Structure formats: C-alpha cells, structure tokens
C-alpha cells in the first residue's frame, strides 16, 4: 500500500510547489520496486524452479539407475530401531516395522540385516520390498518425479519471494536513509533559527 501511494504521488506532485526532492525520489523508488517485484521476481522464481527441476530430474535418473528393488524375507521381528534405542520415544512405525530380514542383492549376494519393513504385523517368512544399491546394501527409496516437481515448485516460489523481499528491503533502507537525512537537515536548520525564534525583529 505504501508503494502504491508513493507511485500515485508521482502524478499529484508533478506541479506541486510544496514538493520536496526526496518526495519525488521516494515515489520513483516505489515505482521501480513495484516493477521489479511484479516482473523480475517472477522471472527469478521461474529460473530457480527450472534449474531445480533439471537438477532433481538428473538425481531421479541417477537414483533409478543405481538403486534396485528386491524382495526381502522377514527372519524375525525386532523390538525397536537401533537408531532410537529408547522404546518410549520410538514411533509406532519403528516398533511395528523394524525387522531382521534376508534378501538377495542385485549382484546375487545373500544379505542379512536390520531394516524397516512395510508390514503392520511382520512375522517370520513374510515378504516385503526393499531398496538396495548395486551391492545389496539397503538404501532409501529413490526420489520420484512427483516429489521432485513439488520441490522445484517450492524452490521457485521461495526464490521469487526472496527476490521480492530483497527489493522491498532495499527500498525501505533507502527511504529510511533519506528520512534520516531530512531530519538531520531540519535539526541543523532549527539549531540556527531556534535560539532567535519569536524574538522581535529576528529574520527581518
């Protein structure tokens, strides 16, 4: 709202004898900031989103190539995840899904280890899917395209908002400095005129 009022002031103040130079500068700053926010900030956001999307798509392709989905077999159910040894702070998913399992890696090697199973009540002999690297070591599920696109969109919006905030912050800083200088000039003028203010014949 402050920017719009200052921009409208450009037209009102064009012939106003009371117009100060700082008023005109402030209005022009508001106009430039408004144009940058409406035009440049969205372009920055679009560029950042596109760059993020390209990088994440590359990551998706790499992870799909390097990670493999195998079938694992439950050996026995474990009480809780070793990553969270306190049973009271372990989540229900940790308590119900952490199992000792065996599986065959993409290289044909039989592996055993403690992993998280997508099973509500895992029992010996139950099967579940597990993601591994080329040597059969458990890894996280690869990034999917939907998640990558979501992250790219959020990155674009965040970059646009950051650019707009930077422009607005710069405008406010410049206006603040102009106001300080204006008050400093008023203080100096008052120091000169103040002691004689109201005296008969002063300033004649």
C-alpha positions, -999 to 999 in steps of 0.1 A, spaced: 0 0 0 28 24 8 44 18 -26 11 24 -44 5 57 -25 40 68 -34 36 59 -70 3 78 -72 21 107 -57 43 110 -88 13 124 -107 -1 145 -79 33 161 -70 44 168 -106 34 205 -103 31 209 -65 52 238 -52 55 221 -18 70 190 -34 104 181 -20 131 164 -40 130 135 -15 93 131 -21 99 126 -58 128 103 -52 107 82 -28 80 79 -54 104 68 -81 119 42 -58 84 29 -51 77 26 -88 109 9 -96 105 -15 -67 69 -23 -78 81 -31 -114 109 -53 -101 86 -72 -78 59 -77 -105 83 -85 -133 118 -95 -121 108 -115 -90 86 -140 -110 114 -144 -136 139 -152 -108 114 -177 -94 108 -193 -128 145 -196 -134 152 -211 -100 124 -235 -103 136 -247 -138 171 -251 -126 160 -271 -95 137 -292 -117 166 -300 -140 189 -309 -111 163 -331 -94 154 -349 -126 190 -357 -130 190 -370 -94 159 -391 -101 175 -407 -132 207 -414 -113 189 -430 -83 167 -451 -105 198 -464 -122 218 -470 -90 190 -483 -67 172 -516 -71 140 -530 -57 144 -565 -42 122 -589 -22 132 -594 14 121 -621 38 114 -615 75 136 -636 98 122 -622 130 107 -590 143 128 -566 163 116 -546 193 127 -512 182 151 -494 158 187 -492 169 186 -456 157 163 -449 185 172 -472 215 146 -456 238 113 -476 234 93 -447 249 104 -423 221 103 -449 193 74 -443 169 48 -469 162 62 -474 128 97 -482 143 82 -506 168 60 -525 143 81 -525 112 117 -529 123 128 -565 114 157 -587 109 155 -598 72 174 -616 45 175 -608 8 194 -614 -24 212 -583 -38 213 -574 -75 248 -590 -76 234 -623 -63 249 -620 -28 227 -631 1 224 -603 27 211 -602 62 204 -571 83 180 -550 103 157 -530 81 123 -513 81 96 -534 66 63 -520 53 43 -545 73 20 -538 102 25 -572 119 57 -588 105 61 -625 110 88 -650 101 86 -657 64 67 -626 54 79 -609 22 83 -572 16 101 -550 -9 134 -534 -1 156 -509 -20 193 -516 -22 224 -504 -41 242 -525 -66 260 -545 -39 228 -552 -20 232 -527 8 199 -511 19 193 -476 7 164 -451 8 136 -453 -18 147 -433 -49 133 -399 -54 101 -399 -76 92 -373 -103 62 -360 -84 83 -352 -53 110 -337 -75 84 -314 -92 70 -304 -59 104 -294 -46 111 -275 -78 78 -255 -75 85 -247 -38 121 -236 -48 106 -213 -75 81 -197 -51 108 -193 -24 132 -177 -48 105 -153 -61 95 -144 -26 132 -139 -16 138 -116 -46 107 -96 -38 118 -93 -2 152 -82 -12 138 -55 -34 114 -42 -8 141 -43 18 164 -22 -4 136 3 -10 129 6 27 165 10 35 169 38 10 138 56 22 149 52 58 182 69 50 165 97 31 142 103 61 172 104 85 190 129 63 158 150 61 155 151 99 192 159 102 188 189 79 158 200 99 178 197 131 206 218 117 181 244 105 164 245 139 198 249 156 204 280 136 169 295 139 157 281 172 175 304 196 161 335 179 126 321 173 99 346 183 122 375 191 111 409 177 129 418 145 146 384 141 149 373 105 138 407 91 
